[in-house]
């Protein structure tokens, strides 16, 4: 039971880091995968990644 609890917490944190990666060049998928292995490394990778400009971000959403 305890293992499932920590697994849910780890996946939730990885999802949060992935959401941060949406507005960056790294993207959601790569940020999420890196964060599944280690949340801190994923967060550092997202924060070091460049932000997407507004025009590029709008094209990506369409």
C-alpha positions as CSV (number, residue, x, y, z in Angstrom):
1,X,0.0,0.0,0.0
2,X,2.8,2.4,0.9
3,X,4.5,1.7,-2.5
4,X,1.4,2.6,-4.4
5,X,1.2,5.9,-2.4
6,X,4.8,6.9,-3.3
7,X,4.2,5.8,-6.9
8,X,1.2,8.1,-7.2
9,X,3.2,11.0,-5.6
10,X,6.1,10.5,-8.0
11,X,3.8,10.4,-11.1
12,X,1.9,13.5,-9.9
13,X,5.2,15.4,-9.5
14,X,6.4,14.2,-12.9
15,X,3.1,15.4,-14.4
16,X,3.6,18.8,-12.7
17,X,7.1,19.2,-14.2
18,X,5.7,18.1,-17.6
19,X,3.1,20.8,-17.4
20,X,5.9,23.3,-16.8
21,X,7.7,21.9,-19.9
22,X,4.7,22.7,-22.2
23,X,5.7,26.4,-22.5
24,X,9.4,25.4,-23.0
25,X,11.3,24.0,-25.9
26,X,11.7,20.7,-24.1
27,X,7.9,20.0,-24.3
28,X,5.6,18.1,-22.1
29,X,6.6,14.5,-23.1
30,X,10.3,14.8,-22.7
31,X,10.0,16.7,-19.4
32,X,7.5,14.1,-18.1
33,X,9.7,11.1,-19.1
34,X,12.9,12.7,-17.5
35,X,10.9,13.5,-14.4
36,X,9.7,9.9,-14.0
37,X,13.3,8.9,-13.5
38,X,14.2,11.8,-11.3
39,X,12.0,14.8,-10.5
40,X,14.8,17.1,-9.6
41,X,16.8,16.4,-12.8
42,X,13.5,16.9,-14.8
43,X,12.9,20.2,-13.1
44,X,16.4,21.4,-13.8
45,X,16.1,20.4,-17.5
46,X,12.8,22.3,-17.8
47,X,14.2,25.4,-16.1
48,X,17.3,25.4,-18.3
49,X,15.3,25.0,-21.5
50,X,14.4,28.1,-23.4
51,X,10.9,29.4,-23.4
52,X,8.8,29.2,-26.5
53,X,7.9,32.6,-28.0
54,X,4.3,33.6,-28.1
55,X,3.9,33.1,-31.9
56,X,5.4,29.6,-31.8
57,X,3.3,28.7,-28.8
58,X,0.1,29.7,-30.5
59,X,1.0,27.7,-33.7
60,X,1.7,24.7,-31.5
61,X,-1.7,24.9,-29.8
62,X,-3.6,25.1,-33.1
